[in-house]
Amino acid sequence: MPEGHTIHRIARDHGKLLAGRPLSVTSPQGRFAADAERVDGAVLERIEPYGKHLFYWWSTGEVGHVHLGLFGKYRIHRGDDPPEPKGALRMRLTTLDDGDPVTIDLRGPTACTIDPPDVRDSIVDRLGPDPLRNDADADRAIDRMAKSRKAMGGLLLDQAVVAGIGNVYRAELLFVHGIHPERPGKDCDRSELEAVWETTVRMLRAGVKSGRIVTVDRAELDLPKGARIPRREATYVYKRDRCLRCGTPIQTIDVANRTCYYCPTHQPR
């Protein structure tokens, strides 16, 4: 499932292509057809990211909602001749004005709807603060963690606590701050939790900028100056055999129904 940096990157990149333009909105698959008709030909005003959700604000006053889930994927086609729709194509957005023609296809999302704005508000109300948003209330997330008996490995994945963190960032955040995945939030000092939030913001912003997850400090890698960090070297513990820093064999534990990777040396129980 895409983590928050990917959602913000999509909103930024797709917004540059589509925002302020009238669009043809169709559902070749048919599952989104009735909703698509309600905004077909309308102007897409903006795309708003929040955590792992995308909200499409239309000139009709309605708001589209997309949650990619495990299988949702977009594909961009430029030019006047997009390919014929095939298979389970949930939504197709095509520009209608005289600008550069663009078509964006969406397949396999968990959610794809057109709703009144209050539906968007109800979704956001269930979410914790998004570290990538300027309006994020860090204290709200920190307070939730500080009062909780739940494991930090579960709290970081709980979208009602912090919106946008997934399994990769969870493992890396806990490693960087030396927190065992099963340590309860209430057993962490507030300064630790504040540092976790700050690192979350930094890592996610870097992910938006680069379009990939890189959590390691390149100074810790033996790479030529300017060389791209290989995917296998981009994390400290996630899906590694050994800890990047100390070489200890990485261990795994199931927390919140997801496998969490950790270093027993740097993250003692």
C-alpha positions as CSV (number, residue, x, y, z in Angstrom):
1,M,0.0,0.0,0.0
2,P,1.4,3.4,-0.9
3,E,2.7,5.4,2.0
4,G,1.9,9.1,2.6
5,H,4.8,10.5,0.5
6,T,3.5,8.7,-2.6
7,I,0.0,10.2,-2.1
8,H,1.3,13.7,-1.8
9,R,3.6,13.2,-4.8
10,I,0.6,12.0,-6.8
11,A,-1.5,15.0,-5.8
12,R,1.3,17.4,-6.7
13,D,2.2,15.8,-10.1
14,H,-1.4,15.1,-11.2
15,G,-2.5,18.5,-9.9
16,K,0.0,20.2,-12.3
17,L,-1.5,18.3,-15.2
18,L,-5.2,18.5,-14.4
19,A,-6.1,21.3,-11.9
20,G,-8.1,24.2,-13.3
21,R,-9.1,22.2,-16.4
22,P,-12.4,20.7,-17.6
23,L,-12.2,17.0,-17.7
24,S,-14.0,14.1,-19.2
25,V,-14.7,11.6,-16.3
26,T,-15.7,8.1,-17.3
27,S,-15.6,4.6,-15.8
28,P,-14.8,2.1,-18.6
29,Q,-15.2,-0.7,-16.1
30,G,-18.6,0.6,-15.1
31,R,-18.3,0.4,-11.3
32,F,-17.8,4.2,-11.0
33,A,-20.1,5.1,-13.9
34,A,-23.0,6.8,-12.0
35,D,-20.6,8.9,-9.9
36,A,-18.5,9.8,-13.0
37,E,-21.6,11.2,-14.7
38,R,-22.0,13.7,-11.9
39,V,-18.8,15.5,-12.6
40,D,-18.2,14.7,-16.3
41,G,-17.2,17.9,-18.1
42,A,-16.6,19.8,-14.8
43,V,-13.5,21.6,-13.9
44,L,-11.1,19.9,-11.4
45,E,-10.2,22.7,-9.0
46,R,-7.5,20.9,-7.0
47,I,-6.4,17.5,-5.6
48,E,-6.0,17.4,-1.9
49,P,-3.8,14.7,-0.2
50,Y,-4.4,13.6,3.4
51,G,-2.6,10.6,4.8
52,K,-3.3,7.8,2.3
53,H,-6.3,9.5,0.8
54,L,-6.8,11.7,-2.2
55,F,-9.7,14.2,-2.5
56,Y,-10.7,15.7,-5.9
57,W,-12.4,19.1,-5.5
58,W,-14.8,19.7,-8.5
59,S,-16.4,22.9,-9.7
60,T,-19.8,21.3,-9.1
61,G,-19.1,21.6,-5.3
62,E,-18.6,17.8,-4.9
63,V,-15.5,16.0,-3.8
64,G,-14.0,12.8,-5.3
65,H,-12.4,10.4,-2.9
66,V,-9.7,7.8,-3.9
67,H,-8.0,5.4,-1.6
68,L,-5.5,3.2,-3.5
69,G,-5.3,0.4,-1.0
70,L,-3.1,-2.5,-1.9
71,F,-3.7,-2.7,-5.6
72,G,-4.7,0.8,-6.8
73,K,-2.4,2.2,-9.5
74,Y,-2.5,5.3,-11.8
75,R,-1.1,5.6,-15.3
76,I,-0.6,8.8,-17.2
77,H,-1.0,9.0,-21.0
78,R,0.1,12.2,-22.8
79,G,-1.1,13.2,-26.2
80,D,-4.3,13.0,-28.2
81,D,-4.4,9.2,-28.6
82,P,-4.6,7.4,-25.3
83,P,-4.9,3.6,-25.5
84,E,-8.3,2.0,-25.7
85,P,-9.6,1.1,-22.2
86,K,-9.0,-2.5,-21.3
87,G,-9.9,-4.6,-18.3
88,A,-10.9,-3.3,-14.9
89,L,-10.3,0.4,-15.5
90,R,-12.2,2.1,-12.7
91,M,-11.8,5.8,-13.7
92,R,-10.4,7.7,-16.7
93,L,-9.8,11.5,-16.5
94,T,-9.2,13.2,-19.9
95,T,-8.6,16.9,-20.4
96,L,-11.1,18.7,-22.6
97,D,-9.5,22.1,-23.2
98,D,-6.9,23.3,-25.7
99,G,-4.0,22.7,-23.4
100,D,-1.6,19.8,-23.6
101,P,-3.8,16.7,-23.8
102,V,-3.5,14.3,-20.8
103,T,-5.3,11.2,-19.8
104,I,-4.9,9.6,-16.4
105,D,-6.3,6.1,-15.7
106,L,-7.0,4.5,-12.3
107,R,-7.2,0.8,-11.7
108,G,-7.9,-1.3,-8.7
109,P,-8.5,1.3,-5.9
110,T,-10.1,0.3,-2.6
111,A,-12.3,3.4,-2.8
112,C,-13.3,5.7,-5.7
113,T,-16.4,7.8,-5.2
114,I,-18.0,11.3,-5.7
115,D,-19.5,12.7,-2.6
116,P,-20.7,15.9,-0.9
117,P,-17.9,17.8,1.0
118,D,-19.2,16.6,4.4
119,V,-18.2,13.0,3.4
120,R,-14.6,14.2,2.9
121,D,-14.8,15.9,6.3
122,S,-16.0,12.8,8.0
123,I,-13.1,10.8,6.6
124,V,-10.6,13.4,7.7
125,D,-12.1,13.6,11.2
126,R,-11.3,9.9,11.7
127,L,-7.7,10.4,10.8
128,G,-4.8,11.6,12.8
129,P,-2.6,14.6,11.7
130,D,-0.8,14.2,8.4
131,P,2.9,15.1,9.0
132,L,3.2,16.5,5.4
133,R,0.4,19.0,5.8
134,N,1.0,22.6,7.0
135,D,-2.0,22.3,9.3
136,A,-0.8,19.2,11.0
137,D,-1.3,19.2,14.8
138,A,1.8,17.4,16.1
139,D,0.7,17.6,19.7
140,R,-2.5,15.7,18.9
141,A,-0.5,12.7,17.6
142,I,2.1,12.9,20.4
143,D,-0.6,13.1,23.1
144,R,-2.3,10.0,21.7
145,M,0.9,8.0,21.7
146,A,2.0,9.3,25.1
147,K,-1.2,8.1,26.8
148,S,-1.5,4.8,25.0
149,R,-0.7,1.3,26.4
150,K,-0.5,0.1,22.8
151,A,2.8,-0.9,21.2
152,M,4.6,1.9,19.3
153,G,4.8,-0.5,16.3
154,G,1.0,-0.4,16.2
155,L,0.5,3.2,17.0
156,L,2.6,4.4,14.1
157,L,0.5,2.3,11.7
158,D,-2.8,3.5,13.2
159,Q,-4.1,6.1,10.8
160,A,-6.2,7.6,13.6
161,V,-3.0,8.5,15.4
162,V,-0.8,9.6,12.5
163,A,-2.0,9.6,8.9
164,G,0.4,8.4,6.2
165,I,2.9,6.1,7.8
166,G,3.1,2.6,6.4
167,N,5.2,-0.5,7.1
168,V,8.5,0.8,5.8
169,Y,8.5,4.1,7.5
170,R,7.3,2.4,10.7
171,A,10.3,0.1,10.9
172,E,12.8,2.8,10.0
173,L,11.4,5.4,12.5
174,L,11.5,2.9,15.4
175,F,15.1,2.0,14.5
176,V,16.4,5.5,14.2
177,H,15.1,6.3,17.7
178,G,16.0,3.0,19.3
179,I,12.5,2.0,20.1
180,H,11.5,-1.7,20.3
181,P,8.3,-2.3,18.2
182,E,6.5,-3.6,21.3
183,R,7.3,-0.8,23.7
184,P,4.1,0.9,24.8
185,G,3.6,4.5,23.8
186,K,3.2,5.6,27.4
187,D,6.7,4.2,28.2
188,C,8.3,6.7,25.8
189,D,9.5,10.1,27.0
190,R,7.7,12.9,25.4
191,S,11.0,14.1,24.0
192,E,11.3,10.8,22.2
193,L,7.9,11.1,20.7
194,E,8.5,14.6,19.6
195,A,11.7,13.4,17.9
196,V,9.8,10.6,16.2
197,W,7.3,13.2,14.8
198,E,10.2,15.4,13.6
199,T,11.9,12.4,11.9
200,T,8.6,11.4,10.3
201,V,8.2,14.8,8.8
202,R,11.8,14.8,7.5
203,M,11.6,11.3,6.0
204,L,8.2,11.8,4.3
205,R,9.3,15.2,2.8
206,A,12.4,13.5,1.4
207,G,10.1,10.8,0.0
208,V,8.0,13.4,-1.8
209,K,11.0,15.1,-3.2
210,S,12.7,11.9,-4.5
211,G,9.7,9.8,-5.3
212,R,11.1,6.9,-3.3
213,I,11.7,5.8,0.3
214,V,15.3,6.5,1.4
215,T,15.8,6.6,5.1
216,V,19.5,6.1,5.4
217,D,22.1,8.9,5.7
218,R,24.2,8.5,2.6
219,A,27.2,9.3,4.7
220,E,26.8,5.9,6.3
221,L,27.2,4.2,2.9
222,D,30.3,3.6,0.9
223,L,29.1,5.2,-2.3
224,P,30.7,7.5,-4.9
225,K,29.7,11.1,-4.5
226,G,26.4,11.7,-6.3
227,A,25.7,8.0,-6.9
228,R,22.1,6.9,-6.5
229,I,21.5,4.9,-3.4
230,P,20.5,1.3,-4.5
231,R,17.1,0.2,-3.3
232,R,18.7,-2.6,-1.2
233,E,20.7,0.0,0.7
234,A,18.0,2.6,1.2
235,T,16.8,1.4,4.6
236,Y,18.5,0.5,7.9
237,V,16.4,-2.5,8.9
238,Y,13.4,-2.9,6.6
239,K,13.8,-6.2,4.7
240,R,17.5,-6.3,5.5
241,D,19.3,-9.4,6.7
242,R,21.6,-7.5,8.9
243,C,21.5,-4.1,10.6
244,L,23.3,-1.5,8.4
245,R,25.0,0.1,11.4
246,C,26.1,-2.9,13.6
247,G,25.7,-6.0,11.4
248,T,23.4,-7.7,13.9
249,P,21.0,-10.1,12.2
250,I,17.6,-8.4,11.8
251,Q,14.7,-9.9,13.6
252,T,11.0,-9.6,12.8
253,I,7.9,-9.5,14.9
254,D,4.2,-9.2,14.1
255,V,2.7,-6.0,15.3
256,A,-0.7,-4.7,14.2
257,N,-1.0,-7.7,11.8
258,R,2.1,-6.5,9.9
259,T,5.7,-7.8,9.9
260,C,8.0,-5.3,11.6
261,Y,11.7,-5.4,11.1
262,Y,14.0,-4.4,14.0
263,C,17.6,-4.6,15.3
264,P,17.8,-6.2,18.7
265,T,21.0,-4.4,19.4
266,H,19.8,-0.9,18.7
267,Q,16.2,-1.6,19.8
268,P,16.4,-3.6,23.0
269,R,13.2,-4.9,24.5
